[in-house]
Amino acid sequence: MVPTPAPSPKHSNSPGLSCNIVRSSSSSQFSEASDELPNNVGSVDQLDILPEECLSGDKDRPLRHVDELGEVSYYSLQPMLYSVVIILFVELVERFSFYGINYTQTSYLTGAYNRNWNADMEAVSASSYVSISVAVAYTTPFIGAFLADSLLGDYLTIFTGALGFYLPGLFLIALTTIPRMLGDKFNLHALKLGLLLLWPAGTGIVKSVVNVFGAKQFHPILQTSMIESYYVNFYMCINIGALVGGIVIPLIAQHNVTVAYFLPTCVLTLGVMIFAMGSTRYVKSKPKGSLFGKKHKSLQPTGDTIPLFVIFRISLLIIPFNIAYSQMATTFIVQGTVMEKGFGWIDAACMNNADALSVLFFGRVIGTHFYPALAKRGIKIPTTYKFAIGSTLGALAIAWALLVEYRIHKEYEATKEKISILWQAVSYVLIGSGEIFAVSAAYEVAFTASPPEKKALASAINLFCVGSLPNVICIMLYHACRKCFINSHGTASITHLKDYATANVGGYFFILLLIAISGIIINLLPQVREFVESIEERATDLVRTPKTPMRPSRMKRAESFDSATESPLIHAKRHQAYLKYGSGPVLYKSGSMRAGPSITIDKQSKKRAIRKKEISMLYKGEMGIHTPSSMYRGEGKLLIPGAVLKPTKYSVPDTELPQVQSESDPLLKRADSV
């Protein structure tokens, strides 16, 4: 038996009052606005307008929710400060560690940091190693998703990825930097184990789960409007970590690569320790699947869940933007190598930090001011329009790269001189601002539209579309457009300005511009917008109308009814109904919420809202069948799930109330009409 919920503190001392069951009354009528549950509950004052079923009575986590399995969870009014900030810190230090290693691996493998102790690789081999590690990092999120959704849950999966793979991989890579620590010769086998398996596997496992775990700290009904800003903050933390790691680690590595590589190991260890210290603050949902794919009976496929293939189709919409995004590590670098360093020290690799700074600035403005301002006015930008905005900014970034290409050729023809690399800053800033709209929106939709038991797997699919597919397409484009990179000598060596000036890299940029424009057009199509909106609305319906147990048959209810202990008032009504109608036939409704209360739609904001008086039916799965054990008291009334109650002048002892039936009882319904 599921225990009854704790009463709210303000009701804890309220005496039980006599009640009468009615189907409706003027005192229980709400206006359309006041009857809808808010989706931005973040203050104590808002608790007064919530139904008792939404309150836990806990001071730190006063919000209550019951999922489709009947599992009760409690939420903070300020989850961002209560628990999510710790999760965001873990993401920040993880990105610090990842990009600190990723940006310096090629130089380390080729011996740029230590000529006497290194892997002695050629540039092609070193680049291949780094590419393989990145490929593994964007593939293993599926393993993390399986562990989180089917075996361990989100919380333990993060620990498994960090302690079992990520930290051992970082530690092993760092050990290879110490001369003769792992043997007289450079231990390439140890480096392969750390660089190609442990480190990227840990990255993928943690990456696929941590953003979902953070989103689950928000109440799925009462705090849905906060999730949008959470994902913006999440993406900002990614870029803070990337920015700091991309600056600090390379600078230290120029002086001591061993210290540089042990630093991310220590920082991530600190992050995991802080994450463990916040254990009691997290909402930890249990895995909703099993090792062999069987699910809880309430999660069996019924046609009411959203297939993951649909999430994949939605994630494909941001590929045009991500193709433009991928140029920052490839063709933008190629272009930057033939340009003059900014201020004498800003080279092509450092220009990537302009993207991170752009994300931090625009993320702050958009997440803290722009989105909340729209929310107050009931305005929500459609997801596909966010993708279109991102693709537009990506197209502008490529267009600016074309302009820079024109300036390089024009200046070389006139003076044979280089132009400043700072000309590239505009492209990086545009890409960074586009990420806020496109990529953060993709994270959000992958979480909100995915089935409850497949959140982490949906995140892995999203990461696959963000990182893997665009890079594969870019490789194909590079080979298809190889002629654009051929210089006058017939080779693809264009690292010197005189060779670069004879190639046609601008032709490649023009093709990228067409791809980005196609992304704008596709995401603005009404059919695409309506498809994505229908999926989001369907996901909202599924969250707010969980499966509920079927009401027992009339025969079984009659067997459990004891007329000897029946309330005198109810007994009189039932007898009156019997004299007029006899004993049957009696019709009753199914307990399915799909045929239950309706969801109101705000025509202006297009957002769905659930009625306050419907919340007891939503949480019916946890409350169970309407038996005496499922009733609990509130202030001035006895609350029974499925019934509408009000105090009356009748004085009926509390001992006679437990056998009261809900308003759906057919005999009572007939008696009321007499």
C-alpha positions as CSV (number, residue, x, y, z in Angstrom):
1,M,0.0,0.0,0.0
2,V,1.3,3.4,-0.9
3,P,1.4,5.7,2.1
4,T,-0.9,8.7,2.1
5,P,0.9,12.0,1.4
6,A,2.0,14.3,4.2
7,P,-0.3,17.2,4.8
8,S,0.8,20.7,4.2
9,P,2.1,22.5,7.3
10,K,-0.8,25.0,7.2
11,H,-3.3,22.2,7.4
12,S,-1.6,20.0,9.9
13,N,-3.8,21.0,12.8
14,S,-7.1,21.3,11.0
15,P,-9.8,19.3,12.6
16,G,-11.9,17.0,10.4
17,L,-15.3,18.5,9.4
18,S,-18.5,16.9,8.3
19,C,-18.7,16.7,4.5
20,N,-21.3,16.1,1.9
21,I,-20.5,14.9,-1.6
22,V,-21.7,17.1,-4.4
23,R,-21.1,17.0,-8.1
24,S,-20.5,20.8,-8.4
25,S,-21.0,24.0,-6.4
26,S,-20.5,27.6,-6.9
27,S,-17.7,27.7,-4.4
28,S,-15.7,25.2,-6.4
29,Q,-15.9,27.0,-9.7
30,F,-12.8,28.6,-11.0
31,S,-12.3,31.0,-13.8
32,E,-10.4,29.8,-16.8
33,A,-7.3,31.6,-15.6
34,S,-7.4,30.8,-11.9
35,D,-8.3,27.2,-12.5
36,E,-5.2,26.4,-14.5
37,L,-2.1,25.2,-12.7
38,P,0.9,27.5,-13.1
39,N,4.0,26.1,-14.8
40,N,6.5,28.5,-13.1
41,V,6.1,27.7,-9.4
42,G,9.1,29.2,-7.7
43,S,7.9,31.0,-4.6
44,V,6.2,30.2,-1.3
45,D,3.3,32.5,-2.2
46,Q,2.4,30.3,-5.2
47,L,1.9,27.3,-2.9
48,D,-1.4,28.8,-1.7
49,I,-3.0,28.4,-5.1
50,L,-1.9,24.7,-5.5
51,P,-4.1,21.7,-4.8
52,E,-3.2,19.6,-1.8
53,E,-2.1,16.8,-4.1
54,C,0.8,18.9,-5.3
55,L,2.1,19.7,-1.8
56,S,4.5,17.5,0.2
57,G,4.6,19.5,3.4
58,D,8.4,19.4,3.2
59,K,10.0,22.8,3.8
60,D,13.0,22.3,1.4
61,R,11.0,20.4,-1.2
62,P,7.4,21.4,-1.0
63,L,6.3,20.3,-4.5
64,R,5.0,16.8,-5.0
65,H,4.6,14.7,-8.2
66,V,3.5,11.2,-8.9
67,D,4.8,9.5,-12.1
68,E,3.1,6.9,-14.2
69,L,4.5,4.1,-12.0
70,G,3.1,5.6,-8.8
71,E,6.6,6.8,-7.7
72,V,6.4,9.9,-5.6
73,S,9.0,12.6,-6.0
74,Y,9.5,15.9,-4.2
75,Y,10.9,19.1,-5.7
76,S,12.4,22.4,-4.5
77,L,10.8,25.8,-5.3
78,Q,14.3,26.9,-6.6
79,P,15.8,23.8,-8.2
80,M,18.5,25.8,-10.0
81,L,20.0,26.9,-6.6
82,Y,19.0,23.9,-4.6
83,S,20.6,21.1,-6.7
84,V,20.9,22.0,-10.4
85,V,23.9,24.3,-9.8
86,I,25.9,21.3,-8.6
87,I,25.0,19.4,-11.8
88,L,26.0,22.4,-13.9
89,F,29.3,22.6,-12.1
90,V,30.0,18.9,-13.0
91,E,29.2,19.7,-16.7
92,L,31.6,22.7,-16.5
93,V,34.6,20.8,-15.2
94,E,33.8,17.9,-17.5
95,R,34.0,20.2,-20.5
96,F,37.1,21.9,-19.1
97,S,38.8,18.4,-18.9
98,F,37.5,17.3,-22.4
99,Y,38.5,20.4,-24.3
100,G,41.8,20.9,-22.4
101,I,42.9,17.4,-23.6
102,N,41.2,17.6,-27.0
103,Y,42.8,20.9,-28.1
104,T,46.3,19.7,-27.1
105,Q,46.4,16.1,-28.2
106,T,47.7,16.6,-31.7
107,S,50.6,18.7,-30.5
108,Y,51.3,16.3,-27.7
109,L,51.4,13.3,-30.0
110,T,53.7,15.0,-32.5
111,G,56.1,16.0,-29.8
112,A,55.5,19.8,-29.8
113,Y,55.5,19.9,-26.0
114,N,58.5,17.6,-25.3
115,R,60.9,16.7,-28.1
116,N,62.6,14.1,-26.0
117,W,59.5,12.2,-24.8
118,N,56.5,11.7,-27.0
119,A,54.6,9.3,-29.3
120,D,56.7,10.4,-32.3
121,M,53.7,10.5,-34.6
122,E,53.3,12.3,-37.9
123,A,50.6,14.9,-38.1
124,V,48.2,12.6,-40.1
125,S,48.5,9.8,-37.6
126,A,48.1,12.2,-34.6
127,S,45.0,13.7,-36.2
128,S,43.6,10.3,-36.9
129,Y,44.0,9.3,-33.2
130,V,42.2,12.5,-32.1
131,S,39.4,11.9,-34.7
132,I,38.9,8.4,-33.5
133,S,38.6,9.5,-29.8
134,V,36.0,12.1,-30.8
135,A,34.1,9.5,-32.7
136,V,34.0,7.2,-29.7
137,A,33.0,10.1,-27.5
138,Y,29.9,10.7,-29.7
139,T,29.0,7.1,-30.0
140,T,29.2,5.9,-26.4
141,P,26.3,8.2,-25.3
142,F,24.1,5.3,-26.4
143,I,25.8,3.1,-23.7
144,G,25.2,5.8,-21.1
145,A,21.6,6.0,-22.2
146,F,21.1,2.2,-21.8
147,L,22.7,2.3,-18.4
148,A,20.6,5.2,-17.2
149,D,17.2,4.2,-18.7
150,S,17.4,0.5,-18.2
151,L,19.9,-0.5,-15.5
152,L,21.3,2.0,-13.1
153,G,19.4,5.2,-13.3
154,D,20.8,8.7,-14.1
155,Y,22.7,9.3,-10.8
156,L,24.6,6.0,-10.7
157,T,25.4,6.2,-14.4
158,I,27.1,9.5,-14.0
159,F,29.3,7.9,-11.3
160,T,30.0,4.9,-13.4
161,G,31.1,7.0,-16.4
162,A,33.2,9.3,-14.3
163,L,34.9,6.8,-11.9
164,G,35.0,3.8,-14.2
165,F,36.1,5.4,-17.4
166,Y,36.7,9.1,-17.5
167,L,39.1,9.6,-14.5
168,P,41.1,6.4,-15.2
169,G,41.5,7.5,-18.8
170,L,42.7,11.0,-17.9
171,F,45.0,9.6,-15.3
172,L,46.5,7.1,-17.8
173,I,47.0,9.8,-20.4
174,A,48.7,12.0,-17.8
175,L,51.0,9.2,-16.7
176,T,52.3,8.8,-20.3
177,T,53.7,12.3,-20.1
178,I,56.2,11.4,-17.3
179,P,59.4,10.0,-18.8
180,R,60.0,6.3,-18.1
181,M,57.0,6.1,-15.6
182,L,55.4,3.2,-17.6
183,G,58.5,1.8,-19.2
184,D,61.8,2.8,-20.7
185,K,60.1,3.7,-24.0
186,F,57.0,5.8,-24.5
187,N,54.1,3.5,-23.7
188,L,51.9,3.8,-26.8
189,H,49.6,0.9,-25.6
190,A,48.8,2.8,-22.4
191,L,48.1,5.9,-24.4
192,K,45.8,4.1,-26.7
193,L,43.9,2.6,-23.8
194,G,43.4,6.0,-22.2
195,L,43.0,8.1,-25.4
196,L,40.9,5.8,-27.6
197,L,38.8,3.9,-25.0
198,L,38.6,5.1,-21.4
199,W,38.6,8.8,-21.8
200,P,36.2,9.1,-24.7
201,A,33.9,6.4,-23.3
202,G,33.6,8.2,-20.0
203,T,33.0,11.4,-21.9
204,G,30.1,9.9,-23.8
205,I,28.5,8.1,-20.9
206,V,28.5,11.2,-18.7
207,K,27.6,13.6,-21.5
208,S,24.4,11.7,-22.4
209,V,23.1,11.6,-18.9
210,V,24.1,14.8,-17.1
211,N,21.9,17.2,-19.0
212,V,18.8,14.9,-18.5
213,F,19.5,14.5,-14.8
214,G,19.6,18.3,-14.4
215,A,16.3,18.7,-16.3
216,K,14.6,16.1,-14.0
217,Q,15.2,18.3,-11.0
218,F,12.3,20.5,-12.2
219,H,8.7,19.5,-11.4
220,P,7.3,18.1,-14.7
221,I,4.1,20.0,-14.4
222,L,4.6,23.0,-12.2
223,Q,8.0,24.1,-13.4
224,T,8.0,23.3,-17.1
225,S,8.7,26.9,-18.1
226,M,12.0,26.8,-16.2
227,I,13.5,24.0,-18.3
228,E,14.0,26.3,-21.3
229,S,16.3,28.6,-19.3
230,Y,18.0,25.6,-17.7
231,Y,19.1,24.3,-21.0
232,V,20.5,27.8,-22.0
233,N,22.4,27.8,-18.7
234,F,23.6,24.3,-19.3
235,Y,24.9,25.2,-22.7
236,M,26.6,28.3,-21.2
237,C,28.4,26.0,-18.7
238,I,29.6,23.9,-21.6
239,N,31.2,27.0,-23.2
240,I,32.6,28.3,-19.9
241,G,34.4,24.9,-19.4
242,A,35.5,24.9,-23.1
243,L,36.8,28.5,-22.9
244,V,38.8,28.1,-19.7
245,G,40.1,24.6,-20.6
246,G,41.0,25.9,-24.1
247,I,43.1,28.7,-22.7
248,V,44.6,27.3,-19.5
249,I,45.6,23.8,-20.5
250,P,47.4,24.8,-23.8
251,L,49.3,27.7,-22.0
252,I,50.5,25.4,-19.2
253,A,51.4,22.7,-21.7
254,Q,53.8,25.0,-23.4
255,H,55.8,25.0,-20.2
256,N,55.0,21.6,-18.6
257,V,52.7,19.1,-20.3
258,T,52.7,16.8,-17.2
259,V,51.2,19.5,-15.0
260,A,48.8,20.5,-17.8
261,Y,47.4,17.0,-18.1
262,F,47.2,16.3,-14.4
263,L,45.2,19.5,-13.9
264,P,42.0,18.3,-15.6
265,T,42.3,15.0,-13.7
266,C,42.3,16.9,-10.4
267,V,39.6,19.3,-11.4
268,L,37.2,16.5,-12.5
269,T,37.9,14.6,-9.3
270,L,36.9,17.6,-7.3
271,G,33.7,17.9,-9.4
272,V,32.8,14.3,-8.7
273,M,33.3,14.8,-5.0
274,I,31.1,17.9,-4.9
275,F,28.5,16.0,-7.0
276,A,28.5,13.2,-4.4
277,M,28.1,15.7,-1.5
278,G,24.8,16.9,-3.0
279,S,23.3,13.4,-3.2
280,T,20.5,14.1,-0.8
281,R,19.3,17.1,-2.8
282,Y,18.7,15.3,-6.1
283,V,15.5,14.0,-7.5
284,K,16.6,10.4,-8.4
285,S,14.2,8.5,-10.7
286,K,14.5,4.8,-11.0
287,P,15.2,3.2,-14.3
288,K,12.0,2.4,-16.1
289,G,13.2,-0.4,-18.3
290,S,15.1,-3.7,-17.8
291,L,18.3,-5.3,-19.1
292,F,16.3,-7.5,-21.5
293,G,14.1,-4.7,-22.8
294,K,10.9,-5.5,-20.7
295,K,9.2,-2.6,-19.2
296,H,6.8,-1.9,-16.4
297,K,3.3,-2.9,-17.4
298,S,2.3,0.8,-17.4
299,L,5.1,1.6,-19.9
300,Q,4.3,-1.1,-22.4
301,P,3.8,0.3,-25.9
302,T,0.2,1.4,-26.3
303,G,0.5,3.9,-29.2
304,D,0.5,6.7,-26.7
305,T,4.3,7.0,-26.5
306,I,6.6,9.0,-28.8
307,P,9.0,6.8,-30.8
308,L,12.6,7.6,-30.6
309,F,12.8,7.7,-34.3
310,V,10.6,10.8,-34.1
311,I,13.2,12.4,-31.8
312,F,15.8,11.5,-34.4
313,R,13.8,13.2,-37.2
314,I,13.5,16.4,-35.1
315,S,17.2,16.4,-34.3
316,L,18.0,16.1,-38.0
317,L,16.7,19.6,-38.5
318,I,19.7,21.2,-36.8
319,I,22.3,19.4,-39.0
320,P,22.6,22.3,-41.5
321,F,23.6,24.6,-38.6
322,N,26.0,22.0,-37.2
323,I,27.7,21.7,-40.5
324,A,28.4,25.4,-40.3
325,Y,29.5,25.0,-36.7
326,S,31.9,22.2,-37.6
327,Q,33.9,24.6,-39.8
328,M,35.4,26.3,-36.7
329,A,37.8,23.4,-36.2
330,T,38.5,22.8,-39.9
331,T,38.2,25.3,-42.7
332,F,38.1,28.3,-40.4
333,I,41.5,27.1,-39.0
334,V,42.8,26.5,-42.6
335,Q,41.8,30.1,-43.5
336,G,43.2,31.5,-40.3
337,T,46.7,30.0,-40.8
338,V,47.3,32.3,-43.7
339,M,46.3,35.4,-41.8
340,E,48.2,37.8,-39.5
341,K,48.1,37.0,-35.8
342,G,46.1,39.4,-33.7
343,F,48.0,41.5,-31.3
344,G,51.0,39.3,-32.0
345,W,49.7,36.2,-30.1
346,I,46.1,35.4,-31.2
347,D,46.4,32.6,-33.8
348,A,43.8,30.5,-35.6
349,A,43.4,28.1,-32.6
350,C,42.8,30.9,-30.2
351,M,40.0,32.3,-32.3
352,N,37.8,29.4,-31.2
353,N,37.5,31.2,-27.8
354,A,35.6,34.0,-29.6
355,D,32.8,31.4,-30.1
356,A,32.8,30.5,-26.4
357,L,32.7,34.1,-25.4
358,S,29.8,34.7,-27.8
359,V,27.8,31.8,-26.3
360,L,28.4,33.2,-22.8
361,F,27.2,36.7,-23.7
362,F,24.2,35.8,-25.8
363,G,23.3,32.9,-23.5
364,R,23.1,35.3,-20.6
365,V,21.0,37.8,-22.5
366,I,18.7,35.3,-24.2
367,G,18.3,32.9,-21.2
368,T,18.0,35.6,-18.5
369,H,16.1,38.4,-20.2
370,F,14.8,37.4,-23.7
371,Y,13.1,34.1,-23.0
372,P,11.6,35.2,-19.6
373,A,10.3,38.4,-21.1
374,L,8.5,36.4,-23.8
375,A,7.2,34.0,-21.2
376,K,5.6,36.8,-19.2
377,R,3.7,37.8,-22.3
378,G,2.6,34.3,-23.0
379,I,4.9,34.0,-26.1
380,K,7.0,31.0,-26.9
381,I,9.1,30.8,-30.0
382,P,8.3,27.5,-31.9
383,T,11.2,25.1,-31.8
384,T,11.5,25.0,-35.6
385,Y,11.8,28.8,-35.6
386,K,14.7,28.5,-33.1
387,F,16.3,26.1,-35.5
388,A,15.7,28.5,-38.4
389,I,17.2,31.4,-36.4
390,G,20.3,29.2,-35.7
391,S,20.6,28.3,-39.3
392,T,20.3,31.9,-40.3
393,L,23.1,32.9,-38.0
394,G,25.2,30.0,-39.3
395,A,24.5,31.1,-42.9
396,L,25.6,34.6,-42.0
397,A,28.8,33.2,-40.4
398,I,29.6,31.3,-43.7
399,A,28.7,34.5,-45.7
400,W,31.2,36.5,-43.6
401,A,33.9,33.8,-44.2
402,L,33.3,34.3,-47.9
403,L,33.8,38.0,-47.4
404,V,37.0,37.3,-45.5
405,E,38.1,35.0,-48.4
406,Y,37.5,37.9,-50.8
407,R,39.6,40.2,-48.6
408,I,42.5,37.7,-48.4
409,H,42.7,37.4,-52.2
410,K,42.2,41.1,-52.9
411,E,45.0,42.1,-50.3
412,Y,47.4,39.4,-51.7
413,E,46.9,40.6,-55.3
414,A,47.4,44.2,-54.3
415,T,50.3,44.0,-51.7
416,K,51.2,40.3,-51.2
417,E,50.5,40.9,-47.5
418,K,48.3,39.1,-45.0
419,I,45.1,40.6,-43.4
420,S,44.5,40.4,-39.6
421,I,43.0,37.2,-38.2
422,L,40.6,39.4,-36.2
423,W,38.5,39.6,-39.4
424,Q,37.4,36.1,-38.6
425,A,35.9,37.1,-35.2
426,V,32.5,38.0,-36.7
427,S,32.0,34.4,-38.0
428,Y,32.8,32.9,-34.6
429,V,30.4,35.3,-32.8
430,L,27.6,34.5,-35.3
431,I,28.1,30.8,-34.8
432,G,28.1,31.2,-31.0
433,S,24.8,33.2,-31.0
434,G,23.3,30.5,-33.3
435,E,24.2,27.8,-30.9
436,I,22.0,29.4,-28.2
437,F,18.9,29.1,-30.4
438,A,19.6,25.8,-32.4
439,V,21.7,23.6,-30.1
440,S,20.1,24.5,-26.8
441,A,16.6,24.1,-28.3
442,A,17.7,20.6,-29.6
443,Y,18.7,19.6,-26.1
444,E,15.4,20.8,-24.7
445,V,13.2,19.1,-27.3
446,A,15.1,15.8,-27.0
447,F,14.3,15.8,-23.3
448,T,10.7,17.1,-23.3
449,A,9.4,15.1,-26.2
450,S,11.0,11.7,-25.4
451,P,9.3,9.0,-23.4
452,P,9.9,9.1,-19.6
453,E,11.8,5.8,-19.7
454,K,14.0,6.9,-22.7
455,K,15.3,10.3,-21.7
456,A,19.0,9.5,-21.8
457,L,18.7,7.5,-25.0
458,A,17.0,10.5,-26.6
459,S,19.8,12.7,-25.4
460,A,22.3,10.3,-27.0
461,I,20.4,10.5,-30.3
462,N,20.5,14.3,-30.1
463,L,24.3,14.2,-29.4
464,F,24.7,11.9,-32.4
465,C,23.0,14.5,-34.6
466,V,24.9,17.4,-33.1
467,G,28.4,15.8,-33.2
468,S,28.7,12.7,-35.4
469,L,26.5,13.1,-38.5
470,P,27.6,16.7,-39.3
471,N,31.2,15.8,-39.1
472,V,30.7,12.7,-41.4
473,I,28.9,15.0,-43.9
474,C,31.7,17.5,-43.7
475,I,34.3,14.8,-44.5
476,M,32.2,13.7,-47.5
477,L,31.9,17.4,-48.6
478,Y,35.7,17.8,-48.2
479,H,36.4,14.9,-50.6
480,A,33.6,15.9,-53.0
481,C,35.0,19.5,-53.1
482,R,38.7,18.6,-53.1
483,K,39.3,20.7,-56.2
484,C,38.5,23.8,-54.1
485,F,41.6,23.1,-52.0
486,I,44.1,22.4,-54.8
487,N,46.8,25.0,-55.3
488,S,48.6,25.9,-58.5
489,H,51.1,23.1,-57.9
490,G,48.3,20.5,-58.0
491,T,48.5,19.7,-54.2
492,A,46.3,20.4,-51.2
493,S,49.1,22.0,-49.3
494,I,47.7,25.5,-48.7
495,T,49.3,26.5,-45.3
496,H,51.2,29.3,-47.0
497,L,49.5,32.4,-48.3
498,K,51.0,32.1,-51.8
499,D,49.6,28.6,-52.2
500,Y,46.3,29.5,-50.5
501,A,45.8,32.4,-52.9
502,T,45.8,30.1,-55.9
503,A,43.2,27.7,-54.4
504,N,39.4,28.2,-54.5
505,V,38.4,27.7,-50.8
506,G,35.6,30.2,-51.5
507,G,33.8,27.7,-53.6
508,Y,33.6,25.3,-50.7
509,F,32.2,28.1,-48.5
510,F,29.6,28.8,-51.1
511,I,28.4,25.2,-51.0
512,L,28.2,25.5,-47.2
513,L,26.2,28.7,-47.5
514,L,23.6,26.9,-49.7
515,I,23.3,24.1,-47.1
516,A,22.7,26.6,-44.3
517,I,20.1,28.4,-46.4
518,S,18.3,25.0,-47.0
519,G,18.2,24.6,-43.2
520,I,16.4,28.0,-42.9
521,I,13.8,27.1,-45.5
522,I,13.1,23.6,-44.2
523,N,12.6,24.8,-40.6
524,L,10.3,27.6,-41.7
525,L,8.0,25.3,-43.6
526,P,4.5,25.2,-42.0
527,Q,4.3,21.4,-42.2
528,V,7.6,21.0,-40.3
529,R,6.5,23.5,-37.6
530,E,3.2,21.8,-37.2
531,F,4.8,18.3,-37.0
532,V,7.2,19.4,-34.3
533,E,4.5,21.3,-32.4
534,S,2.2,18.2,-32.5
535,I,5.0,16.1,-31.0
536,E,5.6,18.6,-28.3
537,E,1.9,18.9,-27.5
538,R,1.6,15.1,-27.5
539,A,4.5,14.9,-25.1
540,T,2.9,17.5,-22.8
541,D,-0.4,15.4,-22.8
542,L,1.5,12.3,-21.9
543,V,3.3,13.9,-19.0
544,R,0.1,15.5,-17.7
545,T,-2.3,12.6,-18.3
546,P,-0.5,9.4,-17.0
547,K,-2.1,6.0,-17.3
548,T,-4.4,5.3,-14.4
549,P,-5.7,2.0,-13.0
550,M,-9.1,0.8,-14.2
551,R,-11.9,1.4,-11.8
552,P,-13.1,-1.9,-10.2
553,S,-16.2,-3.5,-11.5
554,R,-19.6,-2.7,-9.9
555,M,-19.7,-6.3,-8.5
556,K,-16.3,-5.9,-6.8
557,R,-17.2,-2.5,-5.4
558,A,-20.4,-3.9,-4.0
559,E,-18.6,-6.7,-2.3
560,S,-16.3,-4.3,-0.6
561,F,-19.1,-2.0,0.5
562,D,-20.3,-2.6,4.1
563,S,-23.8,-1.1,4.6
564,A,-23.5,-1.6,8.3
565,T,-20.9,1.1,8.6
566,E,-22.4,3.3,6.0
567,S,-23.0,7.0,6.7
568,P,-26.7,7.6,7.6
569,L,-27.0,10.3,5.1
570,I,-25.4,8.3,2.3
571,H,-27.5,5.2,3.3
572,A,-30.7,7.3,3.0
573,K,-29.7,8.5,-0.5
574,R,-28.8,5.0,-1.7
575,H,-32.1,3.7,-0.4
576,Q,-34.0,6.5,-2.1
577,A,-32.3,5.7,-5.4
578,Y,-33.1,2.0,-5.0
579,L,-36.8,2.6,-4.4
580,K,-37.0,4.8,-7.6
581,Y,-34.6,2.9,-10.0
582,G,-34.1,-0.6,-8.6
583,S,-30.8,-2.3,-8.6
584,G,-29.7,-1.9,-12.3
585,P,-28.5,-1.7,-14.9
586,V,-25.7,0.7,-13.9
587,L,-23.2,2.3,-16.3
588,Y,-19.8,3.5,-15.1
589,K,-16.8,5.1,-16.8
590,S,-13.4,3.7,-17.4
591,G,-10.6,5.0,-15.3
592,S,-8.5,6.0,-18.3
593,M,-7.3,9.6,-18.1
594,R,-7.5,9.8,-21.9
595,A,-11.3,10.0,-21.5
596,G,-11.1,12.2,-18.4
597,P,-10.6,15.9,-17.9
598,S,-9.8,18.1,-20.8
599,I,-6.7,20.2,-21.3
600,T,-7.3,23.9,-21.9
601,I,-5.4,25.7,-24.6
602,D,-4.5,29.3,-24.4
603,K,-5.2,30.6,-27.9
604,Q,-2.6,33.3,-27.5
605,S,0.3,31.4,-26.1
606,K,-0.7,28.0,-27.5
607,K,0.4,26.4,-24.2
608,R,-1.5,23.7,-22.6
609,A,-2.5,23.9,-19.0
610,I,-4.1,21.5,-16.5
611,R,-6.9,22.4,-14.2
612,K,-6.4,22.4,-10.5
613,K,-9.5,20.3,-9.9
614,E,-8.0,17.6,-12.2
615,I,-4.8,17.0,-10.4
616,S,-6.2,14.4,-8.1
617,M,-7.2,12.3,-11.1
618,L,-3.7,12.9,-12.6
619,Y,-2.2,11.4,-9.5
620,K,-4.8,8.7,-9.2
621,G,-2.2,6.1,-10.2
622,E,-0.3,6.7,-6.9
623,M,-3.5,7.2,-4.8
624,G,-4.8,3.8,-5.9
625,I,-8.4,2.7,-6.0
626,H,-10.9,4.8,-4.1
627,T,-10.8,3.0,-0.8
628,P,-10.7,4.4,2.8
629,S,-6.9,4.1,2.8
630,S,-6.6,6.5,-0.1
631,M,-8.4,9.4,1.6
632,Y,-6.8,12.2,3.4
633,R,-7.9,15.4,5.1
634,G,-7.3,19.0,4.1
635,E,-8.4,22.3,5.7
636,G,-12.1,22.2,6.3
637,K,-12.8,19.2,4.1
638,L,-12.2,15.6,3.6
639,L,-10.5,15.1,0.2
640,I,-11.4,12.0,-1.7
641,P,-9.7,11.5,-5.1
642,G,-12.3,11.8,-7.8
643,A,-14.9,13.5,-5.7
644,V,-15.8,17.2,-5.2
645,L,-16.5,18.0,-1.6
646,K,-17.7,20.9,0.5
647,P,-18.5,21.5,4.2
648,T,-22.2,21.3,5.0
649,K,-24.6,21.9,7.9
650,Y,-24.9,18.1,8.5
651,S,-22.9,16.8,11.4
652,V,-21.8,13.3,10.6
653,P,-19.2,11.6,12.9
654,D,-15.8,11.0,11.2
655,T,-16.1,7.3,12.0
656,E,-19.0,7.0,9.6
657,L,-17.2,8.8,6.7
658,P,-14.6,6.3,5.4
659,Q,-17.2,4.3,3.3
660,V,-18.3,7.4,1.3
661,Q,-18.1,6.7,-2.4
662,S,-16.9,9.1,-5.1
663,E,-19.2,11.2,-7.2
664,S,-19.0,8.7,-10.0
665,D,-21.0,6.3,-8.0
666,P,-24.1,5.8,-10.2
667,L,-26.6,5.4,-7.4
668,L,-25.5,8.7,-5.7
669,K,-25.7,10.4,-9.1
670,R,-29.3,9.3,-9.6
671,A,-30.2,10.2,-6.0
672,D,-28.9,13.7,-6.5
673,S,-31.2,14.2,-9.5
674,V,-34.2,13.3,-7.4
